[in-house]
Amino acid sequence: MEEGKGRRLSHLCPAGEIARTHQEMKGVNNMPFINIKITRDGATAAQKAELIRRATQMMVDVLGKNPKTTMVLIDEVETDNWGIGGETVTERRRAESEQK
């Protein structure tokens, strides 16, 4: 087998929802990909589903993209791993709560 042909790409999606062979992924560059990053603060499954729905619809409304090929990935990041202005979000929130 030619290198890279027919390999499973399930490592791209741990749950395997988008696992496809190399041949099945032809044309993947035509698929809009939206990556939403949020802090892990307890967004509910319903809220995340709404983010996915609205982000997909935005691509349809603004760019005329096909919703069936629009991929949305939500990354939830621990506040210790997200920095703004040289501080972690955890530190910033702690300082804000102490000022109140």
C-alpha positions in Angstrom: 0.0 0.0 0.0 1.3 3.5 -0.9 2.3 5.4 2.2 -0.6 7.5 3.6 -3.2 5.8 1.4 -6.1 4.1 3.2 -4.9 5.0 6.7 -7.5 5.7 9.3 -7.6 9.3 10.5 -9.4 8.6 13.7 -6.7 10.3 15.7 -8.3 13.6 14.5 -11.4 13.0 16.5 -10.9 10.9 19.7 -14.5 9.8 19.7 -14.2 8.7 16.1 -17.2 10.8 14.8 -15.2 12.1 11.9 -13.0 9.0 11.4 -12.5 8.5 7.7 -10.0 6.9 5.4 -7.6 9.0 3.4 -9.7 8.5 0.3 -12.9 9.6 2.1 -11.3 12.8 3.2 -10.6 14.0 -0.4 -12.1 17.5 -0.7 -11.7 18.1 3.0 -10.2 21.5 2.2 -13.7 22.6 0.9 -15.2 21.8 4.3 -15.4 24.8 6.7 -13.8 24.1 10.0 -14.7 26.3 13.0 -12.7 25.9 16.3 -14.3 27.5 19.3 -12.2 27.8 22.4 -13.8 28.4 25.8 -12.7 28.0 29.3 -13.9 24.9 31.1 -16.4 26.7 33.3 -19.3 24.4 33.1 -20.9 25.1 29.7 -23.7 22.6 29.4 -24.2 20.1 26.6 -27.2 22.2 25.5 -25.2 25.4 25.4 -22.4 23.7 23.4 -25.0 22.2 21.0 -26.4 25.8 20.5 -22.9 27.1 19.8 -22.4 24.4 17.2 -25.8 25.1 15.6 -25.3 28.9 15.5 -21.7 28.7 14.2 -22.8 26.3 11.4 -25.7 28.6 10.5 -23.4 31.6 10.5 -21.3 29.9 7.8 -24.4 29.2 5.8 -25.7 32.8 6.1 -22.5 34.7 5.6 -20.5 32.5 3.2 -23.1 30.3 1.7 -21.4 27.1 3.0 -23.1 23.7 3.1 -24.1 22.9 6.7 -23.6 19.2 6.1 -19.9 19.7 5.5 -19.3 22.4 8.2 -17.3 21.0 11.1 -17.3 22.7 14.5 -14.9 21.7 17.3 -15.3 23.1 20.8 -12.1 23.0 22.9 -12.6 23.5 26.6 -9.4 24.9 28.2 -8.6 24.8 31.9 -8.4 28.4 33.2 -4.8 27.6 34.4 -3.9 27.0 30.8 -5.3 30.2 29.3 -3.5 33.5 29.7 -4.4 37.1 29.1 -1.9 39.9 29.7 0.7 37.7 31.3 -1.7 36.1 33.8 -3.7 33.0 33.8 -7.5 33.3 33.7 -7.5 31.7 37.1 -5.3 34.5 38.6 -7.3 37.2 36.9 -10.6 35.9 38.2 -9.2 35.5 41.7 -8.0 39.1 41.6 -11.3 40.3 40.3 -13.2 38.5 43.1 -10.9 40.0 45.8 -11.6 43.5 44.5 -15.4 43.1 44.9 
